[in-house]
Amino acid sequence: MAGKRELRQSSESELYQRASDQGVPGRSKMSHDELVDALARAGRRRKKTAA
């Protein structure tokens, strides 16, 4: 998963696609910063449950 710094450099459409791929709820109404935060949280949750 990309780090928050890398996510901030991505366009909103790229972030939306990543959020869609990960099934982030509410993504269609999120701003760029909200998408970054949601994807960063999703990455942390995924890593914890992978073990």
mmJSON file of the N, C-alpha and C atoms, coordinates in Angstrom:
{"data_MODEL":{"atom_site":{
"group_PDB":["ATOM","ATOM","ATOM","ATOM","ATOM","ATOM","ATOM","ATOM","ATOM","ATOM","ATOM","ATOM","ATOM","ATOM","ATOM","ATOM","ATOM","ATOM","ATOM","ATOM","ATOM","ATOM","ATOM","ATOM","ATOM","ATOM","ATOM","ATOM","ATOM","ATOM","ATOM","ATOM","ATOM","ATOM","ATOM","ATOM","ATOM","ATOM","ATOM","ATOM","ATOM","ATOM","ATOM","ATOM","ATOM","ATOM","ATOM","ATOM","ATOM","ATOM","ATOM","ATOM","ATOM","ATOM","ATOM","ATOM","ATOM","ATOM","ATOM","ATOM","ATOM","ATOM","ATOM","ATOM","ATOM","ATOM","ATOM","ATOM","ATOM","ATOM","ATOM","ATOM","ATOM","ATOM","ATOM","ATOM","ATOM","ATOM","ATOM","ATOM","ATOM","ATOM","ATOM","ATOM","ATOM","ATOM","ATOM","ATOM","ATOM","ATOM","ATOM","ATOM","ATOM","ATOM","ATOM","ATOM","ATOM","ATOM","ATOM","ATOM","ATOM","ATOM","ATOM","ATOM","ATOM","ATOM","ATOM","ATOM","ATOM","ATOM","ATOM","ATOM","ATOM","ATOM","ATOM","ATOM","ATOM","ATOM","ATOM","ATOM","ATOM","ATOM","ATOM","ATOM","ATOM","ATOM","ATOM","ATOM","ATOM","ATOM","ATOM","ATOM","ATOM","ATOM","ATOM","ATOM","ATOM","ATOM","ATOM","ATOM","ATOM","ATOM","ATOM","ATOM","ATOM","ATOM","ATOM","ATOM","ATOM","ATOM","ATOM","ATOM","ATOM"],
"id":[1,2,3,4,5,6,7,8,9,10,11,12,13,14,15,16,17,18,19,20,21,22,23,24,25,26,27,28,29,30,31,32,33,34,35,36,37,38,39,40,41,42,43,44,45,46,47,48,49,50,51,52,53,54,55,56,57,58,59,60,61,62,63,64,65,66,67,68,69,70,71,72,73,74,75,76,77,78,79,80,81,82,83,84,85,86,87,88,89,90,91,92,93,94,95,96,97,98,99,100,101,102,103,104,105,106,107,108,109,110,111,112,113,114,115,116,117,118,119,120,121,122,123,124,125,126,127,128,129,130,131,132,133,134,135,136,137,138,139,140,141,142,143,144,145,146,147,148,149,150,151,152,153],
"type_symbol":["N","C","C","N","C","C","N","C","C","N","C","C","N","C","C","N","C","C","N","C","C","N","C","C","N","C","C","N","C","C","N","C","C","N","C","C","N","C","C","N","C","C","N","C","C","N","C","C","N","C","C","N","C","C","N","C","C","N","C","C","N","C","C","N","C","C","N","C","C","N","C","C","N","C","C","N","C","C","N","C","C","N","C","C","N","C","C","N","C","C","N","C","C","N","C","C","N","C","C","N","C","C","N","C","C","N","C","C","N","C","C","N","C","C","N","C","C","N","C","C","N","C","C","N","C","C","N","C","C","N","C","C","N","C","C","N","C","C","N","C","C","N","C","C","N","C","C","N","C","C","N","C","C"],
"label_atom_id":["N","CA","C","N","CA","C","N","CA","C","N","CA","C","N","CA","C","N","CA","C","N","CA","C","N","CA","C","N","CA","C","N","CA","C","N","CA","C","N","CA","C","N","CA","C","N","CA","C","N","CA","C","N","CA","C","N","CA","C","N","CA","C","N","CA","C","N","CA","C","N","CA","C","N","CA","C","N","CA","C","N","CA","C","N","CA","C","N","CA","C","N","CA","C","N","CA","C","N","CA","C","N","CA","C","N","CA","C","N","CA","C","N","CA","C","N","CA","C","N","CA","C","N","CA","C","N","CA","C","N","CA","C","N","CA","C","N","CA","C","N","CA","C","N","CA","C","N","CA","C","N","CA","C","N","CA","C","N","CA","C","N","CA","C","N","CA","C","N","CA","C","N","CA","C","N","CA","C"],
"label_alt_id":[null,null,null,null,null,null,null,null,null,null,null,null,null,null,null,null,null,null,null,null,null,null,null,null,null,null,null,null,null,null,null,null,null,null,null,null,null,null,null,null,null,null,null,null,null,null,null,null,null,null,null,null,null,null,null,null,null,null,null,null,null,null,null,null,null,null,null,null,null,null,null,null,null,null,null,null,null,null,null,null,null,null,null,null,null,null,null,null,null,null,null,null,null,null,null,null,null,null,null,null,null,null,null,null,null,null,null,null,null,null,null,null,null,null,null,null,null,null,null,null,null,null,null,null,null,null,null,null,null,null,null,null,null,null,null,null,null,null,null,null,null,null,null,null,null,null,null,null,null,null,null,null,null],
"label_comp_id":["MET","MET","MET","ALA","ALA","ALA","GLY","GLY","GLY","LYS","LYS","LYS","ARG","ARG","ARG","GLU","GLU","GLU","LEU","LEU","LEU","ARG","ARG","ARG","GLN","GLN","GLN","SER","SER","SER","SER","SER","SER","GLU","GLU","GLU","SER","SER","SER","GLU","GLU","GLU","LEU","LEU","LEU","TYR","TYR","TYR","GLN","GLN","GLN","ARG","ARG","ARG","ALA","ALA","ALA","SER","SER","SER","ASP","ASP","ASP","GLN","GLN","GLN","GLY","GLY","GLY","VAL","VAL","VAL","PRO","PRO","PRO","GLY","GLY","GLY","ARG","ARG","ARG","SER","SER","SER","LYS","LYS","LYS","MET","MET","MET","SER","SER","SER","HIS","HIS","HIS","ASP","ASP","ASP","GLU","GLU","GLU","LEU","LEU","LEU","VAL","VAL","VAL","ASP","ASP","ASP","ALA","ALA","ALA","LEU","LEU","LEU","ALA","ALA","ALA","ARG","ARG","ARG","ALA","ALA","ALA","GLY","GLY","GLY","ARG","ARG","ARG","ARG","ARG","ARG","ARG","ARG","ARG","LYS","LYS","LYS","LYS","LYS","LYS","THR","THR","THR","ALA","ALA","ALA","ALA","ALA","ALA"],
"label_asym_id":["A","A","A","A","A","A","A","A","A","A","A","A","A","A","A","A","A","A","A","A","A","A","A","A","A","A","A","A","A","A","A","A","A","A","A","A","A","A","A","A","A","A","A","A","A","A","A","A","A","A","A","A","A","A","A","A","A","A","A","A","A","A","A","A","A","A","A","A","A","A","A","A","A","A","A","A","A","A","A","A","A","A","A","A","A","A","A","A","A","A","A","A","A","A","A","A","A","A","A","A","A","A","A","A","A","A","A","A","A","A","A","A","A","A","A","A","A","A","A","A","A","A","A","A","A","A","A","A","A","A","A","A","A","A","A","A","A","A","A","A","A","A","A","A","A","A","A","A","A","A","A","A","A"],
"label_entity_id":["1","1","1","1","1","1","1","1","1","1","1","1","1","1","1","1","1","1","1","1","1","1","1","1","1","1","1","1","1","1","1","1","1","1","1","1","1","1","1","1","1","1","1","1","1","1","1","1","1","1","1","1","1","1","1","1","1","1","1","1","1","1","1","1","1","1","1","1","1","1","1","1","1","1","1","1","1","1","1","1","1","1","1","1","1","1","1","1","1","1","1","1","1","1","1","1","1","1","1","1","1","1","1","1","1","1","1","1","1","1","1","1","1","1","1","1","1","1","1","1","1","1","1","1","1","1","1","1","1","1","1","1","1","1","1","1","1","1","1","1","1","1","1","1","1","1","1","1","1","1","1","1","1"],
"label_seq_id":[1,1,1,2,2,2,3,3,3,4,4,4,5,5,5,6,6,6,7,7,7,8,8,8,9,9,9,10,10,10,11,11,11,12,12,12,13,13,13,14,14,14,15,15,15,16,16,16,17,17,17,18,18,18,19,19,19,20,20,20,21,21,21,22,22,22,23,23,23,24,24,24,25,25,25,26,26,26,27,27,27,28,28,28,29,29,29,30,30,30,31,31,31,32,32,32,33,33,33,34,34,34,35,35,35,36,36,36,37,37,37,38,38,38,39,39,39,40,40,40,41,41,41,42,42,42,43,43,43,44,44,44,45,45,45,46,46,46,47,47,47,48,48,48,49,49,49,50,50,50,51,51,51],
"pdbx_PDB_ins_code":[null,null,null,null,null,null,null,null,null,null,null,null,null,null,null,null,null,null,null,null,null,null,null,null,null,null,null,null,null,null,null,null,null,null,null,null,null,null,null,null,null,null,null,null,null,null,null,null,null,null,null,null,null,null,null,null,null,null,null,null,null,null,null,null,null,null,null,null,null,null,null,null,null,null,null,null,null,null,null,null,null,null,null,null,null,null,null,null,null,null,null,null,null,null,null,null,null,null,null,null,null,null,null,null,null,null,null,null,null,null,null,null,null,null,null,null,null,null,null,null,null,null,null,null,null,null,null,null,null,null,null,null,null,null,null,null,null,null,null,null,null,null,null,null,null,null,null,null,null,null,null,null,null],
"Cartn_x":[0.848,0.0,0.878,0.429,1.172,1.132,2.205,2.242,1.427,1.154,0.331,0.976,2.293,2.991,2.749,2.866,2.624,1.166,0.247,-1.171,-1.483,-0.878,-1.112,-0.692,0.281,0.772,-0.095,-1.011,-1.876,-3.047,-3.567,-4.731,-5.974,-7.017,-8.247,-8.846,-8.734,-9.279,-8.493,-7.176,-6.371,-6.759,-6.939,-7.325,-8.701,-9.611,-10.955,-10.887,-10.058,-9.929,-9.373,-8.359,-7.802,-8.856,-9.621,-10.671,-11.737,-12.054,-13.03,-12.51,-11.256,-10.639,-10.659,-10.538,-10.491,-11.86,-12.88,-14.228,-14.439,-13.774,-13.923,-15.334,-16.132,-17.495,-17.501,-18.44,-18.597,-17.603,-16.844,-15.755,-16.232,-17.438,-17.904,-18.116,-18.288,-18.521,-17.278,-16.155,-14.944,-14.098,-13.461,-12.487,-11.156,-10.214,-8.868,-8.279,-8.307,-7.727,-8.459,-9.777,-10.548,-10.217,-10.024,-9.633,-8.265,-7.332,-5.998,-6.113,-6.87,-7.029,-7.709,-8.75,-9.479,-8.591,-7.808,-6.919,-5.794,-5.297,-4.249,-4.804,-6.024,-6.658,-6.915,-7.385,-7.67,-6.394,-5.285,-4.009,-3.556,-3.754,-3.367,-4.231,-5.524,-6.414,-6.041,-5.783,-5.451,-4.185,-3.156,-1.884,-2.055,-2.876,-3.047,-3.743,-4.703,-5.456,-4.774,-3.724,-3.059,-2.231,-1.872,-0.992,-1.682],
"Cartn_y":[-1.195,0.0,1.237,2.215,3.467,4.218,4.952,5.783,7.045,7.733,8.938,10.007,10.101,11.089,10.805,9.557,9.175,9.408,9.092,9.299,10.777,11.654,13.092,13.596,12.944,13.361,12.834,11.924,11.344,12.275,12.176,12.979,12.421,13.229,12.782,11.586,11.578,10.443,9.156,9.267,8.089,7.587,8.515,8.133,7.47,8.028,7.452,6.018,5.784,4.432,3.469,3.908,3.061,2.775,3.817,3.652,2.682,2.773,1.865,0.428,0.237,-1.092,-1.697,-0.838,-1.32,-1.314,-0.845,-0.854,0.155,1.313,2.343,2.937,2.853,3.386,4.92,5.518,6.967,7.703,6.975,7.581,8.609,8.457,9.369,10.789,10.951,12.275,12.846,12.122,12.545,13.512,14.426,15.33,14.591,15.227,14.662,14.273,15.196,14.923,13.808,13.763,12.699,11.337,11.305,10.057,9.592,10.533,10.198,9.568,10.203,9.686,8.313,8.161,6.889,5.761,6.045,5.02,4.68,5.673,5.417,4.529,4.816,3.984,2.578,2.463,1.149,0.322,0.966,0.263,-0.255,0.546,0.106,-1.068,-1.003,-2.114,-3.383,-3.282,-4.454,-5.109,-4.305,-4.86,-5.595,-5.069,-5.699,-7.049,-7.176,-8.415,-9.445,-9.061,-9.971,-11.037,-10.803,-11.733,-12.915],
"Cartn_z":[0.0,0.0,0.0,-0.704,-0.803,0.526,0.788,1.98,1.779,2.87,2.801,1.92,1.945,1.122,-0.363,-0.742,-2.137,-2.529,-1.613,-1.896,-2.125,-1.334,-1.493,-2.87,-3.493,-4.798,-5.943,-5.642,-6.667,-6.956,-8.174,-8.538,-7.837,-7.782,-7.14,-7.89,-9.207,-9.961,-9.683,-9.519,-9.163,-7.776,-6.85,-5.497,-5.49,-6.284,-6.356,-6.878,-7.89,-8.44,-7.388,-6.649,-5.58,-4.517,-4.151,-3.141,-3.645,-4.912,-5.512,-5.464,-5.818,-5.793,-4.394,-3.375,-1.988,-1.315,-2.028,-1.469,-0.356,-0.432,0.6,0.492,1.55,1.502,1.505,0.785,0.765,-0.112,-0.913,-1.693,-2.711,-3.236,-4.279,-3.774,-2.471,-1.904,-1.213,-1.278,-0.565,-1.385,-0.672,-1.289,-1.433,-2.072,-2.243,-0.888,0.07,1.391,2.121,1.97,2.616,2.004,0.687,0.037,0.524,0.661,1.167,2.555,3.432,4.799,4.807,3.999,3.962,3.431,2.404,1.853,2.826,3.533,4.529,5.648,6.093,7.126,6.607,5.38,4.799,4.705,4.376,4.287,5.633,6.673,8.024,8.47,8.221,8.619,7.885,6.594,5.788,6.278,6.635,7.095,8.414,9.315,10.624,10.498,9.581,9.485,8.599,7.9,6.972,7.687,8.919,9.648,10.166],
"occupancy":[1.0,1.0,1.0,1.0,1.0,1.0,1.0,1.0,1.0,1.0,1.0,1.0,1.0,1.0,1.0,1.0,1.0,1.0,1.0,1.0,1.0,1.0,1.0,1.0,1.0,1.0,1.0,1.0,1.0,1.0,1.0,1.0,1.0,1.0,1.0,1.0,1.0,1.0,1.0,1.0,1.0,1.0,1.0,1.0,1.0,1.0,1.0,1.0,1.0,1.0,1.0,1.0,1.0,1.0,1.0,1.0,1.0,1.0,1.0,1.0,1.0,1.0,1.0,1.0,1.0,1.0,1.0,1.0,1.0,1.0,1.0,1.0,1.0,1.0,1.0,1.0,1.0,1.0,1.0,1.0,1.0,1.0,1.0,1.0,1.0,1.0,1.0,1.0,1.0,1.0,1.0,1.0,1.0,1.0,1.0,1.0,1.0,1.0,1.0,1.0,1.0,1.0,1.0,1.0,1.0,1.0,1.0,1.0,1.0,1.0,1.0,1.0,1.0,1.0,1.0,1.0,1.0,1.0,1.0,1.0,1.0,1.0,1.0,1.0,1.0,1.0,1.0,1.0,1.0,1.0,1.0,1.0,1.0,1.0,1.0,1.0,1.0,1.0,1.0,1.0,1.0,1.0,1.0,1.0,1.0,1.0,1.0,1.0,1.0,1.0,1.0,1.0,1.0],
"B_iso_or_equiv":[0.0,0.0,0.0,0.0,0.0,0.0,0.0,0.0,0.0,0.0,0.0,0.0,0.0,0.0,0.0,0.0,0.0,0.0,0.0,0.0,0.0,0.0,0.0,0.0,0.0,0.0,0.0,0.0,0.0,0.0,0.0,0.0,0.0,0.0,0.0,0.0,0.0,0.0,0.0,0.0,0.0,0.0,0.0,0.0,0.0,0.0,0.0,0.0,0.0,0.0,0.0,0.0,0.0,0.0,0.0,0.0,0.0,0.0,0.0,0.0,0.0,0.0,0.0,0.0,0.0,0.0,0.0,0.0,0.0,0.0,0.0,0.0,0.0,0.0,0.0,0.0,0.0,0.0,0.0,0.0,0.0,0.0,0.0,0.0,0.0,0.0,0.0,0.0,0.0,0.0,0.0,0.0,0.0,0.0,0.0,0.0,0.0,0.0,0.0,0.0,0.0,0.0,0.0,0.0,0.0,0.0,0.0,0.0,0.0,0.0,0.0,0.0,0.0,0.0,0.0,0.0,0.0,0.0,0.0,0.0,0.0,0.0,0.0,0.0,0.0,0.0,0.0,0.0,0.0,0.0,0.0,0.0,0.0,0.0,0.0,0.0,0.0,0.0,0.0,0.0,0.0,0.0,0.0,0.0,0.0,0.0,0.0,0.0,0.0,0.0,0.0,0.0,0.0],
"pdbx_formal_charge":[null,null,null,null,null,null,null,null,null,null,null,null,null,null,null,null,null,null,null,null,null,null,null,null,null,null,null,null,null,null,null,null,null,null,null,null,null,null,null,null,null,null,null,null,null,null,null,null,null,null,null,null,null,null,null,null,null,null,null,null,null,null,null,null,null,null,null,null,null,null,null,null,null,null,null,null,null,null,null,null,null,null,null,null,null,null,null,null,null,null,null,null,null,null,null,null,null,null,null,null,null,null,null,null,null,null,null,null,null,null,null,null,null,null,null,null,null,null,null,null,null,null,null,null,null,null,null,null,null,null,null,null,null,null,null,null,null,null,null,null,null,null,null,null,null,null,null,null,null,null,null,null,null],
"auth_seq_id":[1,1,1,2,2,2,3,3,3,4,4,4,5,5,5,6,6,6,7,7,7,8,8,8,9,9,9,10,10,10,11,11,11,12,12,12,13,13,13,14,14,14,15,15,15,16,16,16,17,17,17,18,18,18,19,19,19,20,20,20,21,21,21,22,22,22,23,23,23,24,24,24,25,25,25,26,26,26,27,27,27,28,28,28,29,29,29,30,30,30,31,31,31,32,32,32,33,33,33,34,34,34,35,35,35,36,36,36,37,37,37,38,38,38,39,39,39,40,40,40,41,41,41,42,42,42,43,43,43,44,44,44,45,45,45,46,46,46,47,47,47,48,48,48,49,49,49,50,50,50,51,51,51],
"auth_comp_id":["MET","MET","MET","ALA","ALA","ALA","GLY","GLY","GLY","LYS","LYS","LYS","ARG","ARG","ARG","GLU","GLU","GLU","LEU","LEU","LEU","ARG","ARG","ARG","GLN","GLN","GLN","SER","SER","SER","SER","SER","SER","GLU","GLU","GLU","SER","SER","SER","GLU","GLU","GLU","LEU","LEU","LEU","TYR","TYR","TYR","GLN","GLN","GLN","ARG","ARG","ARG","ALA","ALA","ALA","SER","SER","SER","ASP","ASP","ASP","GLN","GLN","GLN","GLY","GLY","GLY","VAL","VAL","VAL","PRO","PRO","PRO","GLY","GLY","GLY","ARG","ARG","ARG","SER","SER","SER","LYS","LYS","LYS","MET","MET","MET","SER","SER","SER","HIS","HIS","HIS","ASP","ASP","ASP","GLU","GLU","GLU","LEU","LEU","LEU","VAL","VAL","VAL","ASP","ASP","ASP","ALA","ALA","ALA","LEU","LEU","LEU","ALA","ALA","ALA","ARG","ARG","ARG","ALA","ALA","ALA","GLY","GLY","GLY","ARG","ARG","ARG","ARG","ARG","ARG","ARG","ARG","ARG","LYS","LYS","LYS","LYS","LYS","LYS","THR","THR","THR","ALA","ALA","ALA","ALA","ALA","ALA"],
"auth_asym_id":["A","A","A","A","A","A","A","A","A","A","A","A","A","A","A","A","A","A","A","A","A","A","A","A","A","A","A","A","A","A","A","A","A","A","A","A","A","A","A","A","A","A","A","A","A","A","A","A","A","A","A","A","A","A","A","A","A","A","A","A","A","A","A","A","A","A","A","A","A","A","A","A","A","A","A","A","A","A","A","A","A","A","A","A","A","A","A","A","A","A","A","A","A","A","A","A","A","A","A","A","A","A","A","A","A","A","A","A","A","A","A","A","A","A","A","A","A","A","A","A","A","A","A","A","A","A","A","A","A","A","A","A","A","A","A","A","A","A","A","A","A","A","A","A","A","A","A","A","A","A","A","A","A"],
"auth_atom_id":["N","CA","C","N","CA","C","N","CA","C","N","CA","C","N","CA","C","N","CA","C","N","CA","C","N","CA","C","N","CA","C","N","CA","C","N","CA","C","N","CA","C","N","CA","C","N","CA","C","N","CA","C","N","CA","C","N","CA","C","N","CA","C","N","CA","C","N","CA","C","N","CA","C","N","CA","C","N","CA","C","N","CA","C","N","CA","C","N","CA","C","N","CA","C","N","CA","C","N","CA","C","N","CA","C","N","CA","C","N","CA","C","N","CA","C","N","CA","C","N","CA","C","N","CA","C","N","CA","C","N","CA","C","N","CA","C","N","CA","C","N","CA","C","N","CA","C","N","CA","C","N","CA","C","N","CA","C","N","CA","C","N","CA","C","N","CA","C","N","CA","C","N","CA","C","N","CA","C"],
"pdbx_PDB_model_num":[1,1,1,1,1,1,1,1,1,1,1,1,1,1,1,1,1,1,1,1,1,1,1,1,1,1,1,1,1,1,1,1,1,1,1,1,1,1,1,1,1,1,1,1,1,1,1,1,1,1,1,1,1,1,1,1,1,1,1,1,1,1,1,1,1,1,1,1,1,1,1,1,1,1,1,1,1,1,1,1,1,1,1,1,1,1,1,1,1,1,1,1,1,1,1,1,1,1,1,1,1,1,1,1,1,1,1,1,1,1,1,1,1,1,1,1,1,1,1,1,1,1,1,1,1,1,1,1,1,1,1,1,1,1,1,1,1,1,1,1,1,1,1,1,1,1,1,1,1,1,1,1,1]
}}}
